[in-house]
Amino acid sequence: MNVLWRTLIVILRARLHRLRRPLAATAISRIRVRTLPTDIDLLRHMNNGRYLSLFDLGRWDLLIRTGLADATRAQGWYAVVSNETITFRKSLNLWQSFIIETRFIGHDDRAFFLEHRAVVDGEIYAQAIIRARMLRRSGGTVPHEELFAAIGRPEGLPEVAPWLHEWAAASALPSTKRPAPSVWD
């Protein structure tokens, strides 16, 4: 429940920030967050699963402040995460303040790639890579040509690093139209 309230606060703040200073699609979104008691595990540091939940806040901020959230909602589209990976470097402790940095790092023919960082005093504590696809509320995926026709193609979006393509392919599950039985070797 606490992430729901945090999400609503981030959405409200992002809408207010967008009125004063919108972000370019290639900009870095930064929001300040504090580690709360509900984020902590038995080892007294932020639970590893909570990082990804809090990184959602960074995505909301970026999508709203760039105008992408409104543009896609007007079309009846929404983004879903299809792959994600996270690397931890240092622990975040109770009440510790940190910055969530979020940016687009490119796209391929089917998805967008984003990077999230948990940063304390300019130092990366954790980093996540997210691969997200755009879907229609009526069903099916949104081709990039149609997406860019509706929202514009961001200038200066970098090429996706080759290792990201390899990671996405290696971690992919079968499509929802194919069986995916749970069989352990």
C-alpha positions in Angstrom: 0.0 0.0 0.0 2.8 2.4 0.8 4.1 2.2 -2.8 0.6 3.1 -4.0 0.6 6.3 -2.0 4.2 7.1 -3.1 3.1 6.5 -6.7 0.2 9.0 -6.4 2.5 11.6 -4.9 5.0 11.1 -7.7 2.3 11.4 -10.3 1.0 14.6 -8.8 4.5 16.2 -8.5 5.4 15.1 -12.0 2.3 16.8 -13.4 3.1 20.0 -11.5 6.8 19.8 -12.7 5.7 19.3 -16.3 3.7 22.5 -16.2 6.8 24.5 -15.1 9.7 22.5 -16.8 8.9 19.5 -19.0 11.6 17.1 -19.8 12.9 16.1 -23.2 12.5 12.4 -24.0 16.3 12.0 -23.8 16.6 13.8 -20.4 17.3 12.2 -17.0 14.5 12.2 -14.5 15.5 12.6 -10.9 13.3 12.1 -7.8 14.4 12.0 -4.2 13.1 9.0 -2.1 13.7 7.9 1.4 14.0 4.3 2.6 11.0 3.6 4.8 10.4 0.9 7.4 8.1 -0.9 4.9 11.1 -1.1 2.5 13.4 -2.9 4.9 13.9 -6.7 5.2 15.1 -8.8 8.1 18.7 -7.9 7.4 17.9 -4.2 8.1 18.5 -2.9 4.6 16.2 -2.2 1.7 14.7 -5.5 0.4 16.1 -6.4 -3.1 12.5 -6.6 -4.5 11.6 -3.1 -3.3 14.2 -1.5 -5.6 12.2 -2.5 -8.7 9.0 -1.3 -7.1 10.5 2.1 -6.3 12.1 2.3 -9.8 8.5 2.3 -11.1 8.3 5.8 -9.5 11.1 7.0 -11.7 9.4 5.6 -14.8 6.1 7.4 -13.8 8.0 10.7 -13.3 9.9 10.4 -16.7 6.8 9.3 -18.7 4.6 12.1 -17.2 7.2 14.9 -17.4 8.1 14.1 -21.0 4.4 14.0 -22.0 4.6 10.4 -23.1 2.1 9.2 -20.5 -0.6 11.6 -21.8 0.1 10.9 -25.5 0.0 7.1 -25.1 -3.1 7.2 -22.9 -4.9 9.4 -25.5 -4.2 6.6 -28.0 -5.4 3.8 -25.7 -1.9 2.4 -25.2 0.1 1.5 -22.2 3.6 0.2 -21.5 4.4 -3.1 -19.8 7.8 -4.4 -18.6 8.9 -7.4 -20.5 12.4 -7.9 -19.1 14.4 -6.4 -16.2 17.7 -7.0 -14.5 19.2 -5.3 -11.5 22.7 -5.1 -10.1 23.4 -4.1 -6.5 26.5 -2.4 -5.3 25.8 -1.0 -1.8 22.9 -1.4 0.6 20.4 1.4 1.3 19.5 1.5 5.0 16.5 2.7 7.0 15.6 6.4 6.6 18.4 6.8 4.0 17.7 9.4 1.3 18.6 8.6 -2.3 17.9 9.8 -5.8 16.2 7.6 -8.4 17.6 8.5 -11.8 15.7 7.3 -14.9 16.4 7.7 -18.6 15.6 6.1 -21.9 18.6 4.3 -23.3 17.2 3.3 -26.7 14.8 1.1 -28.5 14.8 -1.8 -30.9 12.1 -2.9 -33.3 9.8 -4.2 -30.5 10.6 -2.4 -27.2 12.1 0.5 -25.4 15.0 0.3 -22.9 15.3 2.3 -19.8 18.0 2.6 -17.1 17.3 3.2 -13.4 19.9 4.1 -10.8 19.7 4.5 -7.0 22.2 7.2 -6.3 23.5 8.5 -3.0 25.8 11.6 -3.0 26.5 11.0 -6.7 27.5 7.3 -6.2 25.5 4.5 -7.8 24.2 2.0 -5.2 22.0 -0.1 -7.6 21.3 -0.1 -11.3 18.5 -1.7 -13.3 17.8 -2.1 -17.0 14.2 -2.3 -18.1 12.8 -3.5 -21.4 9.2 -2.4 -22.0 6.7 -2.9 -24.8 3.8 -0.7 -25.8 0.4 -2.5 -25.9 -3.1 -1.5 -26.9 -6.0 -1.6 -24.4 -8.0 -3.2 -27.2 -5.3 -6.0 -27.5 -2.0 -6.4 -29.4 1.2 -4.5 -29.6 1.8 -1.0 -31.0 4.4 -1.0 -33.8 7.1 1.6 -33.3 6.2 3.3 -36.6 2.7 4.0 -35.3 4.0 5.0 -31.9 6.5 7.5 -33.3 3.8 8.8 -35.7 1.6 9.7 -32.7 4.2 11.0 -30.3 7.2 12.0 -32.5 10.5 10.3 -32.7 12.9 11.4 -29.9 16.0 13.1 -31.3 19.3 11.9 -29.8 18.1 8.6 -28.4 21.2 6.4 -28.3 21.6 3.1 -30.1 20.9 0.1 -27.9 24.2 -1.6 -26.8 24.6 -5.0 -28.3 24.7 -6.7 -24.9 21.2 -5.5 -24.3 19.9 -7.3 -27.3 21.7 -10.5 -26.2 20.3 -10.2 -22.7 16.7 -9.6 -24.0 17.0 -12.7 -26.2 18.6 -14.9 -23.6 16.0 -14.0 -20.9 12.9 -14.2 -23.1 10.1 -16.6 -22.4 7.9 -18.0 -25.2 5.2 -15.7 -26.5 1.8 -16.0 -24.9 0.6 -17.8 -28.0 3.0 -20.7 -27.4 3.0 -23.1 -24.5 5.4 -22.5 -21.6 5.3 -25.6 -19.4 7.0 -25.5 -16.1 9.4 -28.5 -16.4 12.5 -28.6 -14.2 15.5 -30.5 -15.6 
